[in-house]
């Protein structure tokens, strides 16, 4: 879950919350700097910053943070120094610094402004200027980075002040043309994958809120749909109405412009007939979906969602190091379970700077 999902939770929850943000990573990193999650006072968690290795320990800190009202920076050092290091125990082996902030006052105000910008399809940014170690910060809404590939953060020193600059991107927009039954699982998976979905069809009885409860809907012929939505080079389109004349017309309207992705349901020969001898642009994908030998609406929907994610992530920086799973034998919480090679212990050096380490027995 990226920031657009987290601020929606903040907007509707009656519970107090702590925002956890990855400030820096070294070595193996499951999530990059800028990844965030929300920890609510009732124990609920939204989003993740690890495959489950760190969240229990973070949750244990929520009560104290809400009581004190101050922020905290936690460092989890999982770089193995020897065979008994805890990095081996959980299968990670990197170092991650996490900023924990109670969401109230100016931070809450700025995050709700971030939500408004993201809801309008605009980038947004959050500038933190630390005034007292990591315990207090000044917050400011910024424009964000228009070319940022997903949520990101940069930690830097300016004029003697440590600043964390976070950039948040809105959900990419997906137009799905065709409201037949096979569109339902595609819409559901695309929404879960972080897309803002608009379903368009000329058949009013199919394009309903009952069938697509969380998607925007447009009723009309291809010309009206394209005119109303004002598609841009950042948009994704799926053509799957199974109606040859309508698919041909929509593709004809799309061809003169540039898009992030256009996928066409159907065989290669059918799409080439739709093209009518015109060259296929590099943003056109057919047959739609990744080649995983999918069969049936659900599997085809998975292959389509996977291709959407693949295209979306192509503009991100390649991650040369990843956490290869997180096979923990014990929680990283204050009520830690024993481990056959030792035990987990938390200690904090000066400056409220936490480090988690597993000690030998």
C-alpha distance (Angstrom), angle and dihedral (degrees) to the residues before:
residue distance angle dihedral
X1 . . .
X2 3.80 . .
X3 3.79 128.1 .
X4 3.80 95.3 -81.4
X5 3.81 88.5 62.5
X6 3.80 94.2 43.6
X7 3.80 94.7 52.7
X8 3.80 89.3 50.6
X9 3.81 87.9 57.1
X10 3.81 90.0 48.6
X11 3.79 90.4 50.4
X12 3.80 94.7 55.7
X13 3.82 106.4 29.3
X14 3.83 121.0 98.8
X15 3.82 90.1 -158.5
X16 3.78 128.7 93.3
X17 3.79 114.1 -110.3
X18 3.78 144.3 -158.6
X19 3.80 119.7 -145.0
X20 3.81 115.6 -142.9
X21 3.81 114.9 -160.6
X22 3.80 128.1 -178.0
X23 3.81 105.5 -125.8
X24 3.79 101.0 177.0
X25 3.78 139.6 -5.1
X26 3.79 131.2 -162.7
X27 3.77 124.1 -170.4
X28 3.79 118.6 -10.6
X29 3.81 111.4 19.4
X30 3.80 126.6 -174.1
X31 3.82 90.4 -174.7
X32 3.78 127.3 23.3
X33 3.80 127.1 -125.1
X34 3.79 109.2 -69.7
X35 3.80 96.9 39.3
X36 3.80 111.5 132.6
X37 3.77 142.3 -172.1
X38 3.80 136.2 -173.9
X39 3.79 124.3 -126.3
X40 3.81 114.3 -165.2
X41 3.79 126.0 -155.1
X42 3.82 90.2 -118.7
X43 3.82 90.3 62.0
X44 3.80 97.3 -100.6
X45 3.79 117.8 138.7
X46 3.79 128.4 -160.1
X47 3.78 122.6 -168.2
X48 3.78 126.0 -3.2
X49 3.78 141.4 -117.1
X50 3.81 96.6 -167.7
X51 3.80 137.1 21.1
X52 3.82 87.4 -92.4
X53 3.80 99.6 -65.5
X54 3.80 98.3 111.7
X55 3.78 107.3 24.4
X56 3.81 97.0 87.4
X57 3.78 91.7 53.9
X58 3.80 91.3 47.0
X59 3.80 90.8 50.3
X60 3.80 90.1 54.0
X61 3.80 89.6 61.2
X62 3.80 96.7 53.5
X63 3.80 98.4 86.4
X64 3.80 93.6 50.8
X65 3.79 93.2 45.5
X66 3.80 93.0 50.3
X67 3.79 89.9 48.0
X68 3.82 94.5 49.9
X69 3.80 96.3 37.3
X70 3.81 90.5 -145.3
X71 3.78 130.2 115.2
X72 3.78 127.1 -116.2
X73 3.79 136.3 -159.2
X74 3.79 115.7 -142.4
X75 3.79 124.0 -166.3
X76 3.79 119.4 -158.4
X77 3.78 109.2 -164.5
X78 3.80 110.3 -166.2
X79 3.78 98.7 158.1
X80 3.81 105.5 130.7
X81 3.79 113.5 -121.4
X82 3.80 93.7 177.5
X83 3.77 141.8 -13.4
X84 3.79 91.9 -70.8
X85 3.78 98.1 53.4
X86 3.76 116.7 122.5
X87 3.80 91.8 -123.1
X88 3.78 86.7 76.1
X89 3.80 91.4 49.8
X90 3.77 95.5 59.1
X91 3.78 99.2 28.9
X92 3.81 97.1 -120.5
X93 3.80 115.7 99.0
X94 3.81 105.3 -176.6
X95 3.77 138.5 98.6
X96 3.79 124.6 -110.5
X97 3.80 130.5 -176.9
X98 3.79 115.6 -153.7
X99 3.80 127.2 -167.8
X100 3.82 114.2 -147.4
X101 3.82 116.3 -161.6
X102 3.80 130.1 175.9
X103 3.80 105.4 -128.1
X104 3.79 107.4 -125.8
X105 3.78 140.4 104.9
X106 3.79 116.2 12.0
X107 3.80 94.4 -2.9
X108 3.81 91.0 56.8
X109 3.80 90.9 46.9
X110 3.81 92.9 50.8
X111 3.82 93.3 45.8
X112 3.81 91.1 52.9
X113 3.81 88.1 51.3
X114 3.81 87.4 50.7
X115 3.81 87.8 54.5
X116 3.80 91.9 52.9
X117 3.79 91.7 51.8
X118 3.80 94.0 46.6
X119 3.81 90.6 47.8
X120 3.81 87.6 57.4
X121 3.79 90.3 51.8
X122 3.81 93.3 -107.5
X123 3.79 130.3 132.2
X124 3.78 117.5 -109.5
X125 3.77 135.4 -167.9
X126 3.79 138.5 -161.5
X127 3.80 120.9 -151.0
X128 3.79 116.3 -160.8
X129 3.80 118.1 -167.8
X130 3.80 110.3 -169.3
X131 3.79 112.5 -139.5
X132 3.80 100.9 172.8
X133 3.78 114.5 28.5
X134 3.80 104.0 -75.3
X135 3.81 95.3 -45.6
X136 3.81 97.1 86.7
X137 3.77 133.5 28.5
X138 3.77 140.9 173.7
X139 3.81 114.0 -126.7
X140 3.78 130.2 -148.0
X141 3.81 133.3 175.1
X142 3.81 113.5 -126.6
X143 3.79 135.6 -177.6
X144 3.79 95.6 -104.1
X145 3.78 126.7 -140.5
X146 3.83 113.4 -61.2
X147 3.82 92.2 -153.8
X148 3.79 97.6 42.8
X149 3.80 112.3 131.2
X150 3.78 101.0 -138.9
X151 3.78 127.4 -40.7
X152 3.79 112.8 -24.0
X153 3.80 140.2 167.6
X154 3.79 136.6 -159.8
X155 3.80 124.2 -162.2
X156 3.80 114.4 -152.8
X157 3.79 143.2 157.1
X158 3.82 116.0 -122.7
X159 3.81 124.2 176.2
X160 3.76 90.4 -18.0
X161 3.82 92.7 -53.0
X162 3.80 122.1 113.3
X163 3.79 110.2 -133.6
X164 3.79 133.3 -173.9
X165 3.80 112.1 -155.7
X166 3.81 113.5 -163.0
X167 3.81 124.0 -171.4
X168 3.79 122.9 -162.5
X169 3.78 126.7 -166.1
X170 3.81 126.1 -154.5
X171 3.75 122.0 -117.0
X172 3.79 109.6 -82.5
X173 3.79 112.7 -112.1
X174 3.80 120.0 -115.2
X175 3.80 121.3 -166.2
X176 3.78 111.2 -159.2
X177 3.80 110.4 -166.4
X178 3.78 108.6 -158.7
X179 3.81 128.2 47.0
X180 3.80 99.7 -154.2
X181 3.80 121.6 135.5
X182 3.81 93.9 -90.6
X183 3.81 89.2 60.1
X184 3.82 92.6 65.2
X185 3.85 97.8 74.3
X186 3.81 90.7 40.6
X187 3.81 91.0 55.9
X188 3.80 92.4 46.8
X189 3.81 94.1 50.4
X190 3.80 93.9 42.8
X191 3.79 90.6 53.0
X192 3.79 91.7 48.8
X193 3.81 87.7 50.4
X194 3.80 91.9 57.6
X195 3.82 104.7 -94.5
X196 3.81 127.2 136.6
X197 3.79 100.7 -132.6
X198 3.79 127.9 -153.2
X199 3.81 116.2 -173.8
X200 3.80 115.7 -155.3
X201 3.80 129.1 -172.1
X202 3.79 139.7 145.5
X203 3.82 90.6 -132.6
X204 3.79 106.8 86.8
X205 3.80 92.9 -168.5
X206 3.82 91.8 61.7
X207 3.79 100.6 39.6
X208 3.81 96.9 68.3
X209 3.80 138.2 138.3
X210 3.80 88.9 -119.5
X211 3.80 91.6 61.7
X212 3.81 96.3 36.1
X213 3.81 105.8 25.6
X214 3.81 98.5 167.5
X215 3.80 100.0 35.9
X216 3.77 130.8 88.7
X217 3.78 113.1 -116.6
X218 3.79 134.6 -149.5
X219 3.80 123.8 -171.4
X220 3.77 118.8 -156.5
X221 3.76 150.9 70.4
X222 3.83 120.5 -55.2
X223 3.82 93.4 -96.3
X224 3.80 92.9 55.4
X225 3.79 92.7 44.2
X226 3.81 94.4 53.0
X227 3.80 92.1 44.0
X228 3.79 93.7 49.3
X229 3.80 98.5 44.8
X230 3.82 97.9 45.3
X231 3.79 93.5 -149.9
X232 3.80 118.7 -147.4
X233 3.79 138.6 -163.5
X234 3.82 89.2 -91.6
X235 3.81 94.8 59.5
X236 3.80 131.1 100.8
X237 3.81 122.5 -142.6
X238 3.80 132.8 -167.0
X239 3.80 118.6 -166.4
X240 3.80 108.6 -159.8
X241 3.79 110.0 134.5
X242 3.84 92.1 121.8
X243 3.82 87.1 -138.9
X244 3.78 108.9 118.6
X245 3.84 100.1 -155.0
X246 3.81 93.2 46.7
X247 3.81 93.3 45.3
X248 3.81 90.1 48.6
X249 3.79 92.3 50.1
X250 3.80 93.9 48.4
X251 3.79 92.2 48.5
X252 3.81 89.9 48.8
X253 3.81 89.9 53.8
X254 3.80 92.3 47.9
X255 3.81 99.8 46.8
X256 3.83 99.7 79.3
X257 3.81 92.7 59.2
X258 3.79 139.8 57.3
X259 3.81 126.0 -106.7
X260 3.76 137.4 173.8
X261 3.79 91.8 -121.4
X262 3.79 140.0 -10.9
X263 3.80 118.7 -175.2
X264 3.80 124.5 -170.9
X265 3.78 122.6 -155.5
X266 3.78 113.8 -136.8
X267 3.77 140.9 50.5
X268 3.78 126.3 -41.3
X269 3.80 91.4 -110.2
X270 3.83 92.1 51.7
X271 3.80 92.7 51.4
X272 3.80 91.6 46.9
X273 3.80 88.3 54.0
X274 3.81 88.3 50.2
X275 3.81 88.6 53.4
X276 3.80 90.0 53.9
X277 3.79 94.6 -149.4
X278 3.80 94.9 -46.6
X279 3.81 116.1 131.9
X280 3.79 116.2 -99.3
X281 3.82 112.5 -116.4
X282 3.79 118.6 -131.4
X283 3.82 91.5 -108.4
X284 3.81 92.1 60.9
X285 3.81 114.8 97.5
X286 3.80 121.9 -168.2
X287 2.90 135.3 -161.1
X288 3.79 85.5 30.2
X289 3.82 120.7 -123.7
X290 3.78 135.7 30.7
X291 3.79 117.6 -59.2
X292 3.81 99.4 -104.7
X293 3.83 97.0 131.8
X294 3.80 89.9 -106.5
X295 3.79 117.5 -171.4
X296 3.79 125.9 -170.1
X297 3.82 130.5 14.2
X298 3.81 96.8 -71.8
X299 3.81 96.3 49.9
X300 3.80 91.7 43.2
X301 3.81 88.6 51.3
X302 3.80 89.4 53.0
X303 3.81 91.4 51.4
X304 3.82 90.7 49.4
X305 3.80 93.8 47.6
X306 3.80 89.5 48.5
X307 3.80 91.0 52.9
X308 3.80 91.5 48.7
X309 3.80 89.6 52.5
X310 3.80 91.4 46.4
X311 3.80 92.5 53.5
X312 3.78 92.0 44.1
X313 3.80 92.6 52.0
X314 3.79 96.9 45.2
X315 3.79 90.6 86.9
X316 3.80 93.1 54.4
X317 3.77 123.9 95.6
X318 3.81 111.0 -92.3
X319 3.77 112.1 -108.8
X320 3.78 108.0 -130.3
X321 3.77 92.7 -171.7
X322 3.76 128.1 41.4
X323 3.75 137.2 173.8
X324 3.77 105.2 -106.3
X325 3.77 96.2 -142.8
X326 3.76 127.8 -59.1
X327 3.76 113.2 -106.9
X328 3.77 100.6 178.4
X329 3.78 122.6 -173.9
X330 3.80 93.1 -165.8
X331 3.76 144.1 15.9
X332 3.78 121.3 -92.6
X333 3.77 91.2 -138.7
X334 3.75 131.7 112.0
X335 3.78 88.6 -96.7
X336 3.79 91.9 59.5
X337 3.74 122.4 -178.2
X338 3.75 120.2 -130.9
X339 3.77 122.0 -100.6
X340 3.76 127.1 -148.3
X341 3.83 91.1 -121.4
X342 3.78 98.3 40.3
X343 3.76 142.5 -57.3
X344 3.78 138.9 -74.1
X345 3.79 120.5 -111.7
X346 3.79 133.9 176.2
X347 3.77 123.6 -149.0
X348 3.77 132.1 169.4
X349 3.80 123.6 -142.6
X350 3.82 119.7 -152.1
X351 3.79 118.0 -55.4
X352 3.82 98.4 40.7
X353 3.78 87.8 -77.9
X354 3.80 108.3 151.8
X355 3.73 126.3 -155.1
X356 3.79 125.2 -177.4
X357 3.77 117.4 -148.6
X358 3.77 138.5 166.7
X359 3.80 114.1 -131.8
X360 3.76 129.3 -152.2
X361 3.79 116.5 -105.7
